[in-house]
Amino acid sequence: MVRSKIPRKSGACLHQLTGFFVSMSLLMILGSCDIANNQGGANGRSMPNIIGGAGEVLVVMDKPNWEGSTGELLQDILKEEFPGLPQSEPLFTVLHITAASFETLYQFHRSIVLTTIESGLEPRIRFRENVWARPQIMIQLEAPTGTALKHLISENEDRIQSFLVQYDRTRLVNLYKEQKDPILQKEISTHHQVRLAIPRGYNLDFSKDEYTSVSIETSDFSQVIQIYDYPVDGPGDLTVSKIIEQRNAITKSFTQGPTDESYMTISRMFEPIAYDLKNNDMDVIELRGLWDLENGFMGGPFISHSVYDAKRNRIITVDGYIYHPNQKKRVKLKQLEAIIYSMEII
């Protein structure tokens, strides 16, 4: 398998971040909404671990509203298409139960949207952590009628989605920091002055000052992180066209397909999506899209973060790609995303 790549058209458009990728800090996202964080259970006892699969959200709502326009609106928010995948996959896998079933194990689910409709209630949304388990998140929606609940959800679409997306990612970043491979960390920091939370299980494929690649590889699956940097004239060189141009040149030199003439390139059929965001106090250009193998028949999704490093007058890029033909890729891409979002320049 190849070792990683994605070039594309220099005219790629840079989009401001809304909806799925909100670049503000979580407190800015939530504004004046109520946020509760329970560090332990009753009497300070430790809490059980969360249950549920990666990317799952449990919605607790009465059946009439779930099957009506209120439930449809909430599902539209949670099942919005995940960007940059070759097949359509939703942001989250949504499970639904009614309040009568919400007890015992269900309360330990990783991500919960809990709705309550009761006469006399004021419409309110709360964003909570670790209510029954750790590291759990819950969005609590209260309203006096189904119509008021729908209006409350409509007013808070971006906040609901962003809270779930960001915390889902943060949980994985924190897990990877706990499980990070110290040997790979030292190798990457030595060559690129970058700290990444790469968990154990990745292998070092290639390591030089200008390019490093680590991966998990099987006969039909590749999950790759590559890191490279290059000198620039200044922050004005942090553009989509420059990032794509440099990545093309670098990966053509360091990646290869089954033959000498094959190498990875951004798919010519699909323009990559570009986001302008902030992460770990850095201005980042994020690219998401699809790669193809030039002179070959392979492909898959990728994500990359590029940052201008003023201290060394360079651009540093960390990106990841997946090769997993005929299989769903959302969970695997989220794993790469967590590693990439952990990037810190040292």
CORNORTA-V174823 format. One record per backbone hydrogen bond with DSSP energy under -0.5 kcal/mol. NH is the residue of the N-H (numbers start at 1). CO is the residue of the C=O. E is the energy in kcal/mol with one decimal. If there is no record, write none. Layout:
BEGIN
((NH | CO | E) (NH | CO | E))
END
This chain:
BEGIN
((12 | 9 | -1.5) (15 | 13 | -0.6) (15 | 274 | -2.0) (17 | 276 | -0.6) (21 | 18 | -1.2) (22 | 20 | -0.7) (23 | 21 | -0.5) (29 | 25 | -2.2) (30 | 26 | -2.6) (31 | 27 | -1.6) (33 | 30 | -2.4) (34 | 125 | -0.9) (36 | 127 | -1.5) (38 | 129 | -1.9) (39 | 37 | -0.7) (41 | 45 | -3.2) (44 | 41 | -1.7) (45 | 42 | -1.8) (48 | 132 | -0.6) (50 | 134 | -1.2) (51 | 108 | -1.9) (56 | 53 | -1.9) (57 | 93 | -2.5) (58 | 111 | -3.0) (59 | 57 | -0.6) (59 | 95 | -3.4) (60 | 58 | -0.5) (60 | 113 | -3.1) (61 | 59 | -0.7) (61 | 97 | -2.0) (66 | 62 | -2.2) (67 | 63 | -2.5) (68 | 65 | -0.7) (71 | 65 | -2.4) (72 | 68 | -2.0) (73 | 69 | -2.1) (74 | 70 | -2.0) (75 | 71 | -2.5) (76 | 72 | -2.3) (77 | 73 | -1.6) (78 | 74 | -2.3) (79 | 75 | -2.8) (80 | 77 | -0.7) (82 | 89 | -3.4) (85 | 82 | -0.7) (91 | 80 | -2.1) (92 | 78 | -1.5) (93 | 55 | -2.6) (94 | 92 | -0.6) (95 | 57 | -2.8) (97 | 59 | -2.2) (101 | 98 | -1.2) (102 | 98 | -0.6) (102 | 99 | -0.9) (103 | 101 | -1.8) (106 | 103 | -1.6) (107 | 104 | -1.2) (108 | 105 | -1.9) (109 | 106 | -1.7) (110 | 51 | -2.0) (112 | 137 | -2.0) (113 | 58 | -3.0) (114 | 112 | -0.6) (114 | 139 | -2.7) (115 | 60 | -2.2) (115 | 113 | -0.6) (116 | 141 | -2.6) (118 | 116 | -0.5) (118 | 143 | -2.0) (121 | 118 | -2.1) (124 | 142 | -2.4) (126 | 140 | -2.4) (127 | 34 | -3.3) (128 | 126 | -0.5) (128 | 138 | -3.4) (129 | 36 | -2.8) (130 | 136 | -2.7) (134 | 48 | -2.3) (136 | 133 | -1.0) (137 | 110 | -2.2) (138 | 128 | -2.7) (139 | 112 | -2.8) (140 | 126 | -2.9) (140 | 138 | -0.6) (141 | 114 | -3.0) (141 | 139 | -0.6) (142 | 124 | -2.7) (143 | 116 | -2.1) (149 | 145 | -2.1) (150 | 146 | -2.4) (151 | 147 | -2.1) (152 | 148 | -2.3) (153 | 149 | -2.5) (154 | 150 | -2.6) (155 | 151 | -2.3) (156 | 152 | -0.9) (156 | 153 | -0.7) (157 | 154 | -0.9) (160 | 156 | -2.7) (161 | 157 | -2.3) (162 | 158 | -2.8) (163 | 159 | -2.3) (164 | 160 | -1.7) (165 | 161 | -2.5) (166 | 162 | -2.8) (167 | 163 | -2.1) (168 | 164 | -2.0) (169 | 165 | -2.0) (170 | 166 | -2.7) (171 | 167 | -2.3) (172 | 168 | -1.2) (173 | 169 | -2.6) (174 | 170 | -2.7) (175 | 171 | -1.9) (176 | 172 | -2.5) (177 | 173 | -2.1) (178 | 174 | -1.7) (179 | 175 | -1.4) (180 | 177 | -0.6) (181 | 198 | -2.9) (182 | 180 | -0.7) (185 | 181 | -2.3) (186 | 182 | -2.1) (187 | 183 | -2.1) (188 | 184 | -2.6) (189 | 185 | -2.5) (190 | 186 | -2.1) (191 | 187 | -1.8) (192 | 188 | -2.7) (193 | 189 | -1.5) (195 | 344 | -3.3) (196 | 194 | -0.5) (198 | 196 | -1.5) (199 | 197 | -0.6) (200 | 179 | -1.8) (201 | 202 | -0.5) (202 | 199 | -1.1) (203 | 215 | -2.9) (205 | 203 | -0.6) (205 | 213 | -2.7) (206 | 213 | -1.7) (208 | 211 | -2.3) (212 | 227 | -2.5) (213 | 206 | -2.8) (214 | 225 | -2.8) (215 | 203 | -2.2) (216 | 223 | -2.1) (218 | 221 | -2.8) (221 | 218 | -0.5) (222 | 323 | -2.3) (223 | 216 | -2.1) (224 | 321 | -2.4) (225 | 214 | -2.7) (226 | 319 | -3.1) (227 | 212 | -2.9) (228 | 317 | -2.2) (229 | 210 | -0.7) (230 | 315 | -1.7) (232 | 313 | -1.7) (237 | 234 | -2.0) (238 | 235 | -1.9) (239 | 237 | -2.0) (243 | 239 | -2.6) (244 | 240 | -2.5) (245 | 241 | -2.4) (246 | 242 | -2.7) (247 | 243 | -2.3) (248 | 244 | -2.3) (249 | 245 | -1.8) (250 | 246 | -2.7) (251 | 247 | -2.7) (252 | 248 | -1.8) (253 | 249 | -1.1) (254 | 250 | -1.6) (255 | 251 | -2.5) (257 | 259 | -0.6) (257 | 262 | -2.3) (262 | 259 | -1.2) (263 | 294 | -0.9) (265 | 292 | -2.9) (267 | 290 | -2.7) (270 | 267 | -0.6) (273 | 288 | -3.3) (274 | 13 | -0.6) (275 | 286 | -2.7) (276 | 15 | -1.3) (277 | 275 | -0.6) (277 | 284 | -2.4) (279 | 282 | -2.1) (282 | 279 | -1.5) (284 | 277 | -3.1) (284 | 282 | -0.6) (285 | 306 | -2.1) (286 | 275 | -2.6) (286 | 284 | -0.6) (287 | 304 | -2.1) (288 | 273 | -2.3) (289 | 302 | -1.7) (291 | 300 | -3.1) (292 | 265 | -3.6) (293 | 298 | -1.5) (294 | 263 | -3.4) (294 | 292 | -0.7) (296 | 293 | -1.5) (300 | 291 | -1.6) (302 | 289 | -2.2) (303 | 320 | -2.2) (304 | 287 | -2.2) (305 | 318 | -2.8) (306 | 285 | -1.9) (307 | 316 | -2.4) (308 | 283 | -0.6) (309 | 307 | -0.6) (309 | 314 | -3.2) (310 | 308 | -0.9) (312 | 309 | -0.7) (313 | 309 | -0.9) (314 | 309 | -1.4) (315 | 230 | -2.5) (316 | 307 | -2.5) (317 | 228 | -3.1) (318 | 305 | -2.5) (319 | 226 | -2.5) (320 | 303 | -2.9) (321 | 224 | -1.8) (322 | 301 | -2.0) (323 | 222 | -2.4) (327 | 324 | -1.4) (333 | 329 | -2.6) (334 | 330 | -2.3) (335 | 331 | -1.5) (336 | 332 | -1.7) (337 | 333 | -2.7) (338 | 334 | -2.2) (339 | 335 | -1.5) (340 | 336 | -2.5) (341 | 337 | -2.8) (342 | 338 | -0.8) (342 | 339 | -0.7) (343 | 340 | -1.5) (344 | 195 | -1.6) (346 | 193 | -2.4))
END
